[in-house]
Amino acid sequence: MNTSRGGIVDEQALADALRDPAHPLAAATVDTFAHEPAAFTSPLFGLPNALLTPHVAGMTRRAMAEAALRCADNIAALLAGRSDGVPVVAP
């Protein structure tokens, strides 16, 4: 299972292994791909032993609510002149 970042797993090598009946790897689940979402051309697409899902593992209600609260806290801190610990990209 790859749920980290696209490109971490060599999709072609994984597809080759899944197509090889002699390979000990029987199946794979992947939710991150080298090219997302435009030009989805993963060699894993269509393999019966590859479960492909959209990269939404962190999109739970709780995670989204926490992200919204962190954003609001960061904006409030910046407006109050407290930028310590707030991720800011300066030009």
Accessible surface in RSA format (square Angstrom, percent):
REM  Atomic radii and reference values for relative SASA: ProtOr
REM  Chains: A
REM  Algorithm: Lee & Richards
REM  Probe-radius: 1.40
REM  Slices: 20
REM RES _ NUM      All-atoms   Total-Side   Main-Chain    Non-polar    All polar
REM                ABS   REL    ABS   REL    ABS   REL    ABS   REL    ABS   REL
RES MET A   1   173.79  90.0 100.52  66.5  73.27 174.4  74.51  63.4  99.28 131.5
RES ASN A   2    11.70   8.1   8.35   8.1   3.34   8.1   5.29  12.7   6.40   6.2
RES THR A   3    73.05  52.0  53.28  54.0  19.77  47.1  20.16  27.1  52.89  80.0
RES SER A   4    54.56  46.1  41.68  55.6  12.89  29.7  50.55 107.6   4.01   5.6
RES ARG A   5   163.72  68.7 162.98  83.1   0.73   1.7  61.41  83.9 102.31  62.0
RES GLY A   6    33.70  41.6   0.00   N/A  33.70  41.6   3.84  10.5  29.86  66.9
RES GLY A   7    52.58  64.8   0.00   N/A  52.58  64.8  24.17  66.3  28.40  63.6
RES ILE A   8   121.25  69.0  93.08  69.3  28.17  67.9  96.03  69.2  25.22  68.4
RES VAL A   9    48.40  31.8  42.26  38.3   6.14  14.8  45.77  39.8   2.63   7.1
RES ASP A  10    90.61  63.5  75.67  75.3  14.94  35.3  36.50  85.9  54.12  54.0
RES GLU A  11    19.12  11.0  15.23  11.5   3.89   9.3  10.76  20.8   8.36   6.8
RES GLN A  12    91.94  51.4  89.95  65.7   1.99   4.7  50.67 107.9  41.27  31.3
RES ALA A  13    53.72  49.4  43.08  66.5  10.64  24.2  48.07  67.7   5.65  15.0
RES LEU A  14    23.56  13.1  18.95  13.6   4.61  11.6  22.79  16.0   0.77   2.1
RES ALA A  15     0.00   0.0   0.00   0.0   0.00   0.0   0.00   0.0   0.00   0.0
RES ASP A  16    73.13  51.2  66.42  66.1   6.71  15.9  28.98  68.2  44.15  44.0
RES ALA A  17    14.38  13.2  10.23  15.8   4.15   9.4  13.83  19.5   0.55   1.5
RES LEU A  18    12.92   7.2   0.00   0.0  12.92  32.5   0.06   0.0  12.86  34.6
RES ARG A  19   125.81  52.8  98.34  50.1  27.48  65.4  58.57  80.0  67.24  40.8
RES ASP A  20    62.82  44.0  55.95  55.7   6.87  16.2  17.79  41.9  45.03  44.9
RES PRO A  21   135.68  98.9  95.61  87.2  40.08 145.7 109.13  90.1  26.55 165.0
RES ALA A  22    92.40  85.0  56.33  86.9  36.06  82.0  67.45  95.0  24.94  66.1
RES HIS A  23    73.75  40.3  59.93  41.7  13.82  35.3  39.32  40.5  34.43  40.1
RES PRO A  24   126.79  92.4  90.18  82.2  36.60 133.1 102.88  84.9  23.91 148.6
RES LEU A  25    69.30  38.6  60.98  43.6   8.32  20.9  64.44  45.3   4.86  13.1
RES ALA A  26    81.33  74.8  62.24  96.1  19.09  43.4  70.47  99.2  10.86  28.8
RES ALA A  27    59.44  54.7  46.06  71.1  13.38  30.4  46.17  65.0  13.28  35.2
RES ALA A  28    13.26  12.2   5.55   8.6   7.71  17.5  11.77  16.6   1.49   4.0
RES THR A  29    36.13  25.7  34.36  34.8   1.78   4.2  12.00  16.1  24.13  36.5
RES VAL A  30     3.31   2.2   3.16   2.9   0.15   0.4   3.31   2.9   0.00   0.0
RES ASP A  31     7.56   5.3   7.47   7.4   0.08   0.2   3.35   7.9   4.20   4.2
RES THR A  32     3.58   2.5   2.23   2.3   1.34   3.2   2.23   3.0   1.34   2.0
RES PHE A  33    16.64   8.3  11.73   7.3   4.91  12.8  11.83   7.2   4.82  13.8
RES ALA A  34    58.73  54.0  30.44  47.0  28.29  64.4  32.54  45.8  26.20  69.4
RES HIS A  35   111.18  60.8 104.96  73.0   6.22  15.9  64.22  66.2  46.96  54.6
RES GLU A  36    81.52  46.8  48.47  36.7  33.06  78.7  24.10  46.6  57.42  46.9
RES PRO A  37   123.72  90.2 107.17  97.7  16.55  60.2 111.97  92.4  11.75  73.0
RES ALA A  38    77.03  70.8  62.96  97.2  14.07  32.0  73.49 103.5   3.54   9.4
RES ALA A  39    77.72  71.5  50.85  78.5  26.87  61.1  65.83  92.7  11.89  31.5
RES PHE A  40    79.73  39.9  53.54  33.2  26.19  68.1  53.54  32.5  26.19  74.9
RES THR A  41   102.43  72.9  76.50  77.6  25.93  61.8  68.53  92.1  33.90  51.2
RES SER A  42    11.98  10.1   0.96   1.3  11.02  25.4   4.34   9.3   7.64  10.7
RES PRO A  43    36.90  26.9  24.19  22.0  12.71  46.2  35.84  29.6   1.06   6.6
RES LEU A  44     0.36   0.2   0.16   0.1   0.20   0.5   0.16   0.1   0.20   0.5
RES PHE A  45   147.83  74.0 130.38  80.8  17.45  45.4 130.38  79.0  17.45  49.9
RES GLY A  46    67.15  82.8   0.00   N/A  67.15  82.8  36.50 100.2  30.65  68.6
RES LEU A  47    24.71  13.8  18.17  13.0   6.54  16.4  18.17  12.8   6.54  17.6
RES PRO A  48   136.10  99.2  92.56  84.4  43.54 158.3 105.10  86.8  31.00 192.7
RES ASN A  49    43.10  29.7  34.43  33.3   8.67  20.9  26.23  63.1  16.88  16.3
RES ALA A  50    14.54  13.4   0.00   0.0  14.54  33.1   0.67   0.9  13.87  36.7
RES LEU A  51   109.27  60.9 104.88  75.0   4.40  11.1 107.55  75.5   1.73   4.7
RES LEU A  52    46.11  25.7  19.76  14.1  26.35  66.2  20.03  14.1  26.08  70.2
RES THR A  53    47.65  33.9  44.24  44.9   3.40   8.1  41.17  55.3   6.48   9.8
RES PRO A  54    95.04  69.3  82.94  75.6  12.11  44.0  93.14  76.9   1.90  11.8
RES HIS A  55    77.29  42.2  55.95  38.9  21.34  54.6  38.98  40.2  38.31  44.6
RES VAL A  56    81.95  53.9  74.40  67.4   7.55  18.2  75.12  65.3   6.83  18.5
RES ALA A  57    73.73  67.8  42.28  65.2  31.45  71.5  54.72  77.1  19.01  50.4
RES GLY A  58    51.26  63.2   0.00   N/A  51.26  63.2  36.89 101.2  14.37  32.2
RES MET A  59   114.90  59.5  91.02  60.2  23.87  56.8  70.53  60.0  44.37  58.8
RES THR A  60    76.43  54.4  69.30  70.3   7.13  17.0  70.39  94.6   6.04   9.1
RES ARG A  61   221.16  92.9 208.51 106.3  12.64  30.1  85.32 116.6 135.83  82.3
RES ARG A  62   207.29  87.0 197.92 100.9   9.37  22.3  75.95 103.8 131.34  79.6
RES ALA A  63    39.06  35.9  27.66  42.7  11.41  26.0  34.48  48.6   4.58  12.1
RES MET A  64    91.53  47.4  87.58  58.0   3.95   9.4  80.91  68.8  10.62  14.1
RES ALA A  65    54.86  50.4  46.02  71.0   8.84  20.1  53.69  75.6   1.17   3.1
RES GLU A  66    79.99  45.9  78.82  59.6   1.16   2.8  29.36  56.8  50.63  41.3
RES ALA A  67    47.08  43.3  41.55  64.1   5.52  12.6  46.48  65.5   0.60   1.6
RES ALA A  68    62.57  57.5  50.13  77.4  12.43  28.3  57.58  81.1   4.99  13.2
RES LEU A  69   112.06  62.4 111.83  80.0   0.24   0.6 112.02  78.7   0.04   0.1
RES ARG A  70   150.40  63.1 149.08  76.0   1.32   3.1  45.36  62.0 105.04  63.7
RES CYS A  71    74.14  56.1  71.29  79.5   2.86   6.7  18.76  47.5  55.39  59.7
RES ALA A  72    55.72  51.2  46.59  71.9   9.13  20.8  51.50  72.5   4.22  11.2
RES ASP A  73    94.63  66.3  89.11  88.7   5.53  13.1  25.57  60.2  69.06  68.9
RES ASN A  74    44.75  30.9  44.75  43.2   0.00   0.0   7.88  19.0  36.87  35.6
RES ILE A  75   102.85  58.5 102.41  76.3   0.44   1.1 102.85  74.1   0.00   0.0
RES ALA A  76    53.86  49.5  46.45  71.7   7.42  16.9  50.80  71.5   3.07   8.1
RES ALA A  77    11.44  10.5  11.44  17.7   0.00   0.0  11.44  16.1   0.00   0.0
RES LEU A  78    77.31  43.1  60.34  43.2  16.97  42.7  60.70  42.6  16.61  44.7
RES LEU A  79   151.92  84.6 117.29  83.9  34.64  87.1 120.82  84.8  31.11  83.7
RES ALA A  80    65.46  60.2  28.15  43.4  37.31  84.9  40.87  57.6  24.58  65.1
RES GLY A  81    68.19  84.1   0.00   N/A  68.19  84.1  35.97  98.7  32.22  72.2
RES ARG A  82   145.95  61.3 140.38  71.6   5.57  13.3  72.49  99.1  73.46  44.5
RES SER A  83    62.51  52.8  53.77  71.8   8.74  20.1  20.47  43.6  42.04  58.9
RES ASP A  84   141.66  99.2 117.45 116.9  24.20  57.2  42.14  99.2  99.51  99.2
RES GLY A  85    82.40 101.6   0.00   N/A  82.40 101.6  45.00 123.5  37.40  83.8
RES VAL A  86    18.89  12.4   7.75   7.0  11.14  26.8   8.17   7.1  10.72  29.1
RES PRO A  87   112.34  81.9  79.90  72.8  32.44 117.9  92.79  76.6  19.54 121.5
RES VAL A  88    87.29  57.4  53.40  48.3  33.89  81.7  56.63  49.2  30.66  83.2
RES VAL A  89   147.09  96.8 120.07 108.7  27.01  65.1 123.22 107.1  23.87  64.7
RES ALA A  90    80.21  73.8  54.96  84.8  25.25  57.4  56.39  79.4  23.82  63.1
RES PRO A  91   181.42 132.2 107.31  97.8  74.11 269.4 147.38 121.7  34.04 211.5
END  Absolute sums over single chains surface
CHAIN  1 A     6914.4       5284.3       1630.1       4487.3       2427.1
END  Absolute sums over all chains
TOTAL          6914.4       5284.3       1630.1       4487.3       2427.1
